[in-house]
């Protein structure tokens, strides 16, 4: 389908290029018939010329629509594939530039230029063919001098590619910095660090604008030099054509037609050069993206449940620094609930993240076993874990879609039970609108995240401080609700040492 749409757009562009040339031929006939005082031919070609102009108008509009349709679909596919790829990488930070700057460059400099190159080349071939038909001697001179503008992009291609790569890199760095600053704005204001971050922003902003200026200036210089040599070629051809008219070797109609055709020779040659330069500047960037139509759909397959987790001599340190915990030996059995207690800074959350597959690099042995005692591989482990951290992410969509993600509620009884048990009726009130992210309190976010984890049953449920933003009544109610659900293995991280709370778990692990 992609090739068919590209071919169709290219075919219409070739026809569009042909109308420009036909117009020049009709113009020659019109002027020569007027000079010869042939009224019948003159009248006929007035009608033909108007018709070809109307056809040129229609093909121009249609070709532009097909170009935008083709290029838009390619970039649409790139962004779909990139979001799927990014989700598969399971990172906490992503480059937003891959969905903005990079795709804009690929859209304009790669796909648009692909099709425009077809148009310019067809226009050039048709024009040169017509010129040779009219006057061979004049066409040879036109052909030689018209290729001067092509030298400029060839000479500046390396510089343009370097400037483009520099701009792309600076744009990525700038967007990453802005995302970091805005994401941590509360901390910046809390610690009065505005001056420090403004200085960093000013530096990155300056780098970005400098690289943008250099890129734009390089493109402008290339275009202006191409246009200069194009105009020079135009003057040389007009001068030679005028000389032939004076000598009587060609007609005034041919002169006018040549002037018209020169616009479709000199212009396309310059544009071909510019398009080639821009195309080459992003070709390497484009090759790192996939523009095929996204065919991914979640596939339901039998899941191997986690029956047991064996932790032996496990230790972890961030970036080879001080160990957060060491020589950890634990065993978690299916059908039981576990409470990990400890003071702040003892590594409880780090343990939760390691067990939940959120952190790599732990040393020692960490095995997830099925009912037959066989170890599950990485993908099977991640399919079996629901991890809810201290600051759960709530999407800027409705409360219902935060739970079911666009699906119908398959188990209304369970849905309503959780909604009532976690006291979230108000959150699901449709009058609050379709975007709830910024309308929830900390406690509501925690309970909604617990709701989401419990509604979608899994082998291993890990909750990191799930009741930190809740009062004792709501905390106890939330844990009671969690305990009633089908959790094969439940691990809760907390610092709540109330006897009523602790007694709700099968085993307490103190760190």
N, C-alpha and C positions, 0 to 999 in steps of 0.2 A: 504493500500500500504506500509506503514511504517513497519508493522509487517511482511509482505511478504518478503520485502527486507532484514529485519533483520534475518528472518528464513532461507532465501536462503544463506546469508553470513555464518550463523551458520552451516548449512548443509555442505557447501563446506569445512569449517574449520574442521568439524568432519571427513570428508573423507580425508582431508590432514593429520590430526593426525593419521588416520589409516594406511596411507602409510608408516609412520615411523616405526610402529610396524611390518607391513608385511615385511619391509626390514630386520628387525632383525631376523624374522623367516627364510627368505630366506638365510640370512648369516649363520645361524646355519646349515641349510641343506647343504649349499655349503661346509662348513668346515668339517662337519661329513662325507659327501660323499668323500671328498678328503682324510680324514684319513682312510676311509674304502676302498679307491682305486676303487670306483664305478664311472667309467668314464662317463657313460650315464647320471646318475643323476647329476653328477658334471657339465657336459656340459649344461644340461637343466636349472639348477639353475643359471648359469652364465647369460643366456639369460633373465630369469625371473627377476633377480636382476637388470639388466640394464633397463628393461622395467619399473620396479617399481620406479627406480630412475627418469626416464623420467616423469612418472605420478606424482611423488612427486614434480618435477620442475613445471609442468603445474598447478597443484592444488595450489602450493605455490603462484604463480603469480596471479592466478584467485582469490584466497582468499584474498590476499592483496588488489587487485582492489576493491572487493566487500566491504571490511572493510572501505577503504577510501571513497568509494561512499556512504555507509550508514552513516558514521560519518559526512562526509561533508554535506550531506543533512540535518542532524539533526541540525548542527550548523548554516547552511544557514537559516533554518526555525526560529531558535532562534533569529538571528539578524534581520530578517524580522519582527517578532512579536515585538521585542524590539523597533525597530524604530517606529512602529505603536503605541505602548504603550506610548513611549516618546512624540510623536506628540500629542497624546490625553491628556497628562498631562499639555500641554500648559505652560511649564516652560521656563525660559530664560537661564538656565544652566543645563547641562546634564553630566552624568558620562561617559566619553569616554571609561573607563575601561570595561564597560558592553559590548563593541563591540571589545575588544582586550584581556585583561588579563583574564577576566572571561570566555570568549568563548574558549580561548586557553586551559585553565585548564579543562573545561568541555569536550572539544574535546579529549584531551589526556588521562586524568585521569578517565573520566566517560564512554564515548561511546567506545573508543578504548579498555579499560579494560573490558567492558561488553562482547565484542566478543572474546577478547583474553582469557578471563576466560573460555569460552566455549571450545576453542581450547586446553588450558592447561588441563582442566578437562577431556576432551575426550581422550587426549594423556595419561593421568595418568590411567584412567580406562582400556583402551586398553592394555597398557603396563603391568599393574598389572594382568589382566586376562591372558595374554600370559605367564607371569612369573609363575603364579600358574599352568598353563597347563604344563610347562616345568619341574618345581620342586617345590612341595608344601612347603617343609621344608625351602628351600632357600627363597621362596617368603614371608613366614611369617616373617623371620628376616628382609628382605628388607622393608616390609610394616611397621614394628615397627620403625626402625631407620630412614626411609625416611621422617617421619612426624615431625622430630625435627625442620627443618627450618620453619615450620608453627608457631612455638611458638614466633618467633621474631616479625613479624608484629602484632600479637595479643597483645604483650606487649607494642609495640611502636605506636599502632594505635591512641591513645589519643594525644600523643605528636606530631604525624604527622599532625593530624587534626588541632591542635592549631597553629602549625607552618604555615600551609597552609592558615588558616584564617587570621593570622597576616600579611602574605605576601600580600594577596588579599587586605586587608584594607590599607596597606602602599602604594600599587600600585595605588589604587584609589586616595589617598591623593596626591601622587606625580603627577599623570596625571592632576588632577584638578589644582594643583599649576602651572604646566607648561603651561596649557591652559590659566590660568589667567595672567601669566607673559607675554606670547606671545601676548595675546589679548590686553594688556595694555602697550605694548612695547614703543609706542610713548610717553605716559605719563611718563613712567619710565625714558626715555632719556631726555624728556623735563625738568623734575624736578631733574635730576641727582640723581636718587634713585637706581642706579645699585647696589651699595654696600649693601643696605638693602635687596633687593630682591635676590641678590647672596647668602647672608647669610641664608635667609629662604630656598632657593633652596638647598644649601649645607646640611642643616639639614635634609630636607625631603629626599634628595637623599641618605644620609647616612642611614637613617631609612629604606629606601627601600632596599638598598644593604645588610644591616645587616639582615633583615628579609629574603631576598633571600638566603643569605649564610646559615642561620639557617635551612631553608626549605631544601635546597639542601644537607646540611650536615646530616640532619635527614633521608632523603631518602637514601643517600649514606650509612649511618651507618646501616640502616635497611637491605639494599640490601647486604652489605658485611657480616653482621652477618648471614643472610639467606644463602649466598653462602658458608660461613665457615661451618655451620652445614650441608649443602648439601654435601660438599666435605668430611666431617667427616663420614657422612652416606655412601657415596660412598666407602671410604676406608674400612669401617667395612663390607660392603656387599661383596666386592672383596676378602677380607681376608677369609670370611666364604665360599665363592664359591670356592676359591682355595683349601681350606681344604677338601671340598667334592670331588674335582677332584683328589686330592692326595689319598683319601680313595677309589676312584673308584666308587663313588655314582652318578657321573654325567660325562658328556663328555666335551671335550675341546670346541666343537661347542656350547654347552649350556653356557659354561663360556663366550665365545666371545659374544654370543647373549645377555647374562645377562648384560655384560658391556655396550653393545649398548643400551639395554632397560633401564639401570639405568639412562642414560642421559635423557630419556623420562619419568622418574619417579622423580628423584631428581630435575631436572630442572623445570618441571611443578609445583612441590610442592612449590619450592622457588618462582616461578613466580606467582603462585596462591596467595601466602601470600603477595607478593609485590603489585599485582593487587588489592587485597582486601583492603589493606591499602590506596592506592591511590584513589580507588573508594569511600571508606567511607569518605575520606578527602574532597571530593567535592560534596558528595550526597546532603547535605543541600543547597549548592550553586545552584546545578542543579534544585532543586525543586522550586526555585524562578523564573525559566524561562520556557517558553512554546515552545516546539519543534514541535508542530503540524503545518501542512502546512498552510500558510497564505491564507485565503479565502476572506479577506476584499476587497471590491471594493466600490467606492463611489456610493451611492444610491440616485438617483434623487427623491425627494419627494416635494410635495407642500410646499411652504414657506409662513409662516405668516409674512407679512410685518409690519414694525414698522410705525405706523401712528402718534404717539405722544410720547414724552419723558417728564415725569414729575419729576422735581427735587425739593425736599422739605427739608429744614433745613439740607442740606448735609454738612458734615465736614470730613476732612481726615488728618491723621498724620502718619508719618513713624515710626514704632516701638514704638508707644505710646509716641513719642516725641512731639515737638512743632507742633501745627496744621498748615498745609500748607494753608488751607482755611476752613472757617466755616460759618454756617447759609446760605448756598448757596440755592437760590430759582430761578429756571429757568423753562421755558417751550419751548419745541421745537416742531414745527408743520410740518407735511408732506407737501412737495412742496415748502418749504422756505429754504433760505440760511442764515447762521449766521456767524458773524465774532466776535471772542473773542479777544479783545485787552487788552494790559497791559504791564507794564514794566517787565523786566527780574526779576525773583525771586518772582513773585506774585502768582505763582501756576497755570499758564495757561496750561502748559504741563501736570501737575498732574491732572487737571480737564479733559483734553483730554483723558488721560490714564484711568481714572475712568469711564468716559462715554463710552470708547471703550472696556471696559472689560479687560484691561491690568493690572489693580490694584484692589485687593480685600481689604476689611477692612474699607470701608467708612461707616460712621455713618449717619443715617437719612434715607430718603426715595428716592429711585431711581427706577422709574417704566417705563417700555417700554410697550406701549399699542398698540394693533392692532386696526383696523377700527371700531370694535365693543366695544372698550373701555376695552377689557380684557387684563390682564397683560400676557406677554410672559415669558416662563420659561428661565432658564439660557442658555440651548442649543439653543433654538429658537432665543434668543438675539444675541448670538455669530455668528449664521448663517447669521445674517442681518447686520453685521458691517464690514466695511473696514477701518482699522486704518493705516495711513501712518505716521510714526514718523520722527523726525528730521534727523535720520541717517538710512534711509531705507536699508533693507537687499537685496542685489542683489546676486543671485546665480551664481556660476561659470559655467554657461551654456550659450547658445546663447541668444541674446536679444529676439528673437522670443519665445524661450522656457521659458524665464522669464515672458512672458505675458500669453502664452496659455498653458504652462506646458505640452508639448508633444502633445496636441490636434491640429487638423487642425484649421486654421483661419476660424471661422464660419461666421464672418461678415467682409469680406474684405474691404467694403466701410468704415465702422467705423474704422477699423484698419488703413487704409491709411489716413483717416481724422485726427486721433489722431497723427499719425507719423509726418504728415506735420505740424499740428497746434503746436505741442510741439517741432518742429524742431529736430527730432530724426532720420532723414534719414541716417545720417552718422553712428549712433549707430547700425542701422540694416544692415549696409553694410556687406555682408557675407565675404568680404576679411579681416575683423577684426578677423575672427576665431570663433570657437565654444565656447570659454571661454572668456567672456568679463569683468568679475568682476574687475580685476585689470587694465583695460584699459579705465575706465570711470572717468571723472572729477566729482566733487561734484554736480555740476549743472545737469550733464547728469544722475547721479544716481537719483536725486530728480525727474526729468522729467520722467525717465523710471518708477519709482515707482508710479507716478501720472497716467501715461499711463496704468499701470497694474490695478490700482484701478478703473479707468474709463472704461476700456475695459470689466471688469467683473462687471456689474451693481449690486447694492446692495441697501438696504433700507436706511442705514445710512453710510455716508462717512465722516470720520474725518481726517483732514489734519493738522498736527502739523508743523508749520513754513514751508509750502511747497515751499515758494519762497525765503528762507533765502540765498541760494547760487546762486540766479539768479539776473541779472541786472533788472532795472525797466521795460524795454521793454519786456523781457522774462517773468517777473513776471506777468505783466498785461495780456500778451498773454495766459499764463498758466491758470490764473483765468477765463479769457473769455472762454477758452476751457472747463474748469470744469463746468462753469455755463450752457453751451449748452447741456451737457450730462444729462441723466435721473437719477438724484439723488433725492430720496424722501426727504431726509433731509441732508443738507450739513452744516458741522461745520468746520470752518477754524480758526486755532490759528495763530496769527501774532502780530508783533510789528510795522508793516508798517501802519502809520497813514496818509499817503497821501490821500487827498480828493478824487482823481480819483480812488484810490484803494478801499477805504472804501465805496464809493457810489455804488459799484458793489453788495453789500449784502442787503438782506431784513431787517436784524436787526443787530445792533452792540451791543455787550455786553462788557462793560468795567470792568476789574477786578482790 
